[in-house]
Amino acid sequence: MKFFVDTAEVSEIRALAEAGLVDGVTTNPSLIAKSGRKMAEVIAEICGITPGPVSAEVTATDVEGMLAEGRYLREIAPNVAVKVPLTEAGLRTCRALSAEGTLVNVTLCFSPAQALLAAKAGATFISPFVGRLDDIATDGMQLIADIVKIYRNYPHLKTEVLVASIRHPIHLIEAAKLGAEVATLPPAVIRQLLKHPLTDKGLDAFLADWRKTGQSIL
Ligand code: G3P
């Protein structure tokens, strides 16, 4: 499973990349706004930190505008994945840009039907938002299960399931059990994956016993 980091905070991405935990990055207009930086500048910097796909989302809502923005964004760096919303204009843009060899991440997916349409449009990634479905008492992980099952029936579809809107480690574990190719995780959730109280407790006990020996390895 590939771990993408869902943030535009360069310091967070750099720290996680140094730990070998970054296979790519996803941003969206809200995350760019939160960064307080110019979009092209921060995307270029992120693309320099990781060779993996870096999603940069268009903000136009018509095909002509999306195509112009997508063709501009992909020139920032070779690993830019242009992100388009799951609308008719977004799918038309996805079809055109993917035909031009551009990585395309189709976002704001909330149904299996939408995911099937995105794959037929040549999307590189589909981003179903599990957390936002959970937030309205709908089983977000069921959407992932449905998409994975549908895609497996049609091996010619090459779209990778990029599980987004992840709120906690269980979302990640369940997505991995289902075989989703990618999960995009807030930095805090990645750090939560590492932690277990029994690991900390066991290490403390090992080191306490070791100190009693008076030895040192070097
Ligand atoms: O990349 C999509 C992701 O950022 C959405 O997550 O937490 O805003 O639902 P969230």
Boltz pocket constraint, residues with backbone or C-beta under 6 A from the ligand:
constraints:
  - pocket:
      binder: B
      contacts: [[A, 6], [A, 26], [A, 27], [A, 28], [A, 129], [A, 131], [A, 132], [A, 164], [A, 165], [A, 166], [A, 184]]
      max_distance: 6.0
